[in-house]
Amino acid sequence: MLTLHVSGMTCGGCVNAITRAIQTHDANARVEADLATQAVRIETTLNLEEAAIIVTNAGFPVQK
């Protein structure tokens, strides 16, 4: 399970956009997000760097 800290997530639509972006690269990925802490947990075959790039490219910068 990967955990990313992102900025800009404000609603369920944001979570859906991140989920769609990740599932484009791993259709079986599971994505959970906590809007309060800006944390996204992803169960995926992607590595951390790949997931971070995908989420950033979807418009949600990953905090390092």
C-alpha positions as CSV (number, residue, x, y, z in Angstrom):
1,M,0.0,0.0,0.0
2,L,1.4,3.4,-1.0
3,T,0.6,6.6,0.8
4,L,0.9,10.0,-0.9
5,H,0.3,13.4,0.6
6,V,-1.2,15.6,-2.1
7,S,-2.4,19.2,-2.2
8,G,-5.6,20.5,-3.8
9,M,-8.0,17.7,-2.9
10,T,-11.2,19.4,-1.7
11,C,-14.1,17.1,-2.6
12,G,-15.2,13.7,-3.8
13,G,-14.7,14.8,-7.4
14,C,-11.0,15.3,-6.7
15,V,-10.8,11.8,-5.3
16,N,-12.6,10.4,-8.3
17,A,-10.2,12.2,-10.7
18,I,-7.2,10.7,-8.8
19,T,-8.8,7.2,-8.8
20,R,-9.5,7.4,-12.5
21,A,-6.0,8.5,-13.3
22,I,-4.5,5.7,-11.2
23,Q,-6.8,3.1,-12.6
24,T,-5.9,4.1,-16.2
25,H,-2.5,2.6,-15.4
26,D,-3.6,-0.2,-13.0
27,A,-7.2,-1.2,-13.5
28,N,-7.3,-3.2,-10.3
29,A,-5.9,-0.4,-8.1
30,R,-7.8,0.6,-4.9
31,V,-7.7,4.2,-3.9
32,E,-8.7,5.7,-0.6
33,A,-8.4,9.3,0.3
34,D,-8.7,11.4,3.4
35,L,-9.6,15.0,2.5
36,A,-8.8,16.3,6.0
37,T,-5.2,15.1,5.9
38,Q,-4.7,15.3,2.1
39,A,-3.5,11.7,2.2
40,V,-4.2,9.2,-0.6
41,R,-3.6,5.5,0.0
42,I,-3.3,3.3,-3.0
43,E,-3.2,-0.4,-3.3
44,T,-1.5,-1.0,-6.7
45,T,1.2,-2.7,-8.7
46,L,2.6,0.7,-9.5
47,N,5.7,1.9,-7.6
48,L,5.7,5.1,-5.5
49,E,7.4,7.3,-8.1
50,E,5.0,6.1,-10.8
51,A,1.9,6.8,-8.7
52,A,3.3,10.2,-7.6
53,I,3.8,11.2,-11.3
54,I,0.3,10.1,-12.3
55,V,-1.4,11.9,-9.4
56,T,0.7,15.1,-10.1
57,N,-0.2,14.9,-13.8
58,A,-3.9,14.6,-12.8
59,G,-3.6,18.1,-11.3
60,F,-2.9,17.2,-7.6
61,P,0.8,17.9,-6.7
62,V,2.3,15.3,-4.4
63,Q,4.2,16.7,-1.4
64,K,7.5,15.2,-0.8
